Structures are given as C-alpha cells and as structure tokens.
Amino acid sequence: MPIYEFRCKSCGNEFENLVRSSKEQAARCPACGGPTTRKISVFSAQAAQASEASTPAGHCGCGKRMGSCGMGQG
C-alpha cells in the first residue's frame, strides 16, 4: 500500500496518506476537510554500508577477502 503526499487546495496544508486501493476516493484535508491534490513525490533509497569497525581487516562489506567478490576494490 503506497503512501502518497497531498496538498489541500483550500488551506495549503501538506500531509501524507496511506492509500489502500487505486479506486479509493481522493483524500480530504485533515485540517479543514477541503479538497486535495496529490503531489508528485520522489522515491529515495539508500544502500546499507558495512561499518569499518565490524568488518575484519582485509575483508570487504560482504565478508569475503578483498578482491574475491568484486566489492571493496578501488
């Protein structure tokens, strides 16, 4: 179920709303009850990185020796 961002046409309030179905009615503003428009939002993801403290010397983030997996070379 995606979370969409909305902006109220009446008061300008911006909020997020969990949309359970693509056929669900447009969200109403929780502040004033006015009509809203769905904002275009960007998707962001960040890959997890192994910390140097938890990685043994000579090993890359996957746990294998440096150069044996293709990671950690540089």
PyRosetta script that sets phi, psi and omega in degrees:
from pyrosetta import init, pose_from_sequence

init()
pose = pose_from_sequence("MPIYEFRCKSCGNEFENLVRSSKEQAARCPACGGPTTRKISVFSAQAAQASEASTPAGHCGCGKRMGSCGMGQG")
pose.set_psi(1, 118.8)
pose.set_omega(1, -178.1)
pose.set_phi(2, -78.2)
pose.set_psi(2, 152.4)
pose.set_omega(2, 173.1)
pose.set_phi(3, -103.8)
pose.set_psi(3, 123.8)
pose.set_omega(3, 179.9)
pose.set_phi(4, -108.7)
pose.set_psi(4, 153.3)
pose.set_omega(4, 174.8)
pose.set_phi(5, -99.2)
pose.set_psi(5, 137.6)
pose.set_omega(5, -178.9)
pose.set_phi(6, -127.1)
pose.set_psi(6, 157.3)
pose.set_omega(6, 174.4)
pose.set_phi(7, -132.1)
pose.set_psi(7, 130.9)
pose.set_omega(7, -179.5)
pose.set_phi(8, -74.2)
pose.set_psi(8, 132.5)
pose.set_omega(8, 178.1)
pose.set_phi(9, -72.5)
pose.set_psi(9, -24.8)
pose.set_omega(9, -176.5)
pose.set_phi(10, -87.2)
pose.set_psi(10, -54.0)
pose.set_omega(10, -172.8)
pose.set_phi(11, -108.8)
pose.set_psi(11, -8.2)
pose.set_omega(11, 178.4)
pose.set_phi(12, 82.8)
pose.set_psi(12, 2.5)
pose.set_omega(12, 179.1)
pose.set_phi(13, -60.1)
pose.set_psi(13, 135.9)
pose.set_omega(13, 176.4)
pose.set_phi(14, -112.5)
pose.set_psi(14, 135.9)
pose.set_omega(14, -177.0)
pose.set_phi(15, -154.6)
pose.set_psi(15, 166.9)
pose.set_omega(15, 176.8)
pose.set_phi(16, -109.1)
pose.set_psi(16, 150.5)
pose.set_omega(16, -179.3)
pose.set_phi(17, -144.6)
pose.set_psi(17, 132.9)
pose.set_omega(17, 176.3)
pose.set_phi(18, -78.5)
pose.set_psi(18, 122.2)
pose.set_omega(18, -177.9)
pose.set_phi(19, -104.3)
pose.set_psi(19, 116.4)
pose.set_omega(19, -174.6)
pose.set_phi(20, -82.7)
pose.set_psi(20, -23.6)
pose.set_omega(20, -177.4)
pose.set_phi(21, -147.2)
pose.set_psi(21, 147.3)
pose.set_omega(21, 178.5)
pose.set_phi(22, -68.1)
pose.set_psi(22, -17.5)
pose.set_omega(22, -179.9)
pose.set_phi(23, -93.8)
pose.set_psi(23, 0.8)
pose.set_omega(23, -178.8)
pose.set_phi(24, -65.3)
pose.set_psi(24, 144.5)
pose.set_omega(24, 179.5)
pose.set_phi(25, -63.4)
pose.set_psi(25, 156.1)
pose.set_omega(25, 177.7)
pose.set_phi(26, -59.6)
pose.set_psi(26, 145.6)
pose.set_omega(26, -179.3)
pose.set_phi(27, -69.2)
pose.set_psi(27, 147.6)
pose.set_omega(27, 173.4)
pose.set_phi(28, -100.0)
pose.set_psi(28, 150.4)
pose.set_omega(28, -179.0)
pose.set_phi(29, -65.1)
pose.set_psi(29, 127.3)
pose.set_omega(29, 178.7)
pose.set_phi(30, -70.9)
pose.set_psi(30, -19.0)
pose.set_omega(30, -179.1)
pose.set_phi(31, -83.4)
pose.set_psi(31, -44.7)
pose.set_omega(31, -174.8)
pose.set_phi(32, -125.4)
pose.set_psi(32, -9.0)
pose.set_omega(32, -179.4)
pose.set_phi(33, 81.2)
pose.set_psi(33, 7.3)
pose.set_omega(33, -177.7)
pose.set_phi(34, -76.2)
pose.set_psi(34, 171.1)
pose.set_omega(34, 178.9)
pose.set_phi(35, -71.4)
pose.set_psi(35, 154.7)
pose.set_omega(35, -176.9)
pose.set_phi(36, -129.5)
pose.set_psi(36, 165.1)
pose.set_omega(36, 170.4)
pose.set_phi(37, -122.9)
pose.set_psi(37, 144.9)
pose.set_omega(37, 178.8)
pose.set_phi(38, -82.0)
pose.set_psi(38, 130.2)
pose.set_omega(38, 179.5)
pose.set_phi(39, -82.5)
pose.set_psi(39, 154.1)
pose.set_omega(39, 172.9)
pose.set_phi(40, -87.3)
pose.set_psi(40, 120.8)
pose.set_omega(40, -179.0)
pose.set_phi(41, -118.0)
pose.set_psi(41, 160.2)
pose.set_omega(41, -179.0)
pose.set_phi(42, -101.0)
pose.set_psi(42, 151.4)
pose.set_omega(42, 177.3)
pose.set_phi(43, -96.8)
pose.set_psi(43, 137.4)
pose.set_omega(43, 179.7)
pose.set_phi(44, -134.5)
pose.set_psi(44, 136.6)
pose.set_omega(44, 176.1)
pose.set_phi(45, -139.7)
pose.set_psi(45, 147.6)
pose.set_omega(45, 178.9)
pose.set_phi(46, -128.8)
pose.set_psi(46, 129.5)
pose.set_omega(46, 179.4)
pose.set_phi(47, -74.2)
pose.set_psi(47, 143.7)
pose.set_omega(47, 177.3)
pose.set_phi(48, -72.6)
pose.set_psi(48, 142.6)
pose.set_omega(48, 178.0)
pose.set_phi(49, -120.5)
pose.set_psi(49, 139.2)
pose.set_omega(49, 176.9)
pose.set_phi(50, -74.4)
pose.set_psi(50, 137.4)
pose.set_omega(50, 178.1)
pose.set_phi(51, -78.7)
pose.set_psi(51, 149.8)
pose.set_omega(51, -178.9)
pose.set_phi(52, -63.9)
pose.set_psi(52, -31.0)
pose.set_omega(52, -178.0)
pose.set_phi(53, -67.8)
pose.set_psi(53, -30.5)
pose.set_omega(53, -177.2)
pose.set_phi(54, -95.0)
pose.set_psi(54, -2.6)
pose.set_omega(54, -179.7)
pose.set_phi(55, -102.5)
pose.set_psi(55, 123.4)
pose.set_omega(55, 179.3)
pose.set_phi(56, -61.0)
pose.set_psi(56, 149.0)
pose.set_omega(56, 178.8)
pose.set_phi(57, -57.2)
pose.set_psi(57, 135.1)
pose.set_omega(57, 178.9)
pose.set_phi(58, 84.5)
pose.set_psi(58, 3.0)
pose.set_omega(58, 179.9)
pose.set_phi(59, -117.7)
pose.set_psi(59, 150.9)
pose.set_omega(59, 175.6)
pose.set_phi(60, -93.3)
pose.set_psi(60, -173.4)
pose.set_omega(60, -176.1)
pose.set_phi(61, -63.9)
pose.set_psi(61, -20.0)
pose.set_omega(61, -178.7)
pose.set_phi(62, -86.6)
pose.set_psi(62, -8.6)
pose.set_omega(62, 177.9)
pose.set_phi(63, 100.1)
pose.set_psi(63, -10.7)
pose.set_omega(63, 178.8)
pose.set_phi(64, -86.8)
pose.set_psi(64, 165.5)
pose.set_omega(64, 177.4)
pose.set_phi(65, -63.4)
pose.set_psi(65, 146.5)
pose.set_omega(65, 178.9)
pose.set_phi(66, -52.2)
pose.set_psi(66, 132.6)
pose.set_omega(66, 177.0)
pose.set_phi(67, 87.0)
pose.set_psi(67, -12.8)
pose.set_omega(67, -177.9)
pose.set_phi(68, -85.7)
pose.set_psi(68, -12.9)
pose.set_omega(68, -179.5)
pose.set_phi(69, -121.1)
pose.set_psi(69, -8.4)
pose.set_omega(69, -178.1)
pose.set_phi(70, 95.3)
pose.set_psi(70, -15.0)
pose.set_omega(70, 177.3)
pose.set_phi(71, -90.8)
pose.set_psi(71, 160.7)
pose.set_omega(71, 173.1)
pose.set_phi(72, 74.5)
pose.set_psi(72, 8.8)
pose.set_omega(72, 177.2)
pose.set_phi(73, -92.8)
pose.set_psi(73, 144.7)
pose.set_omega(73, 178.2)
pose.set_phi(74, 171.8)
pose.dump_pdb("model.pdb")
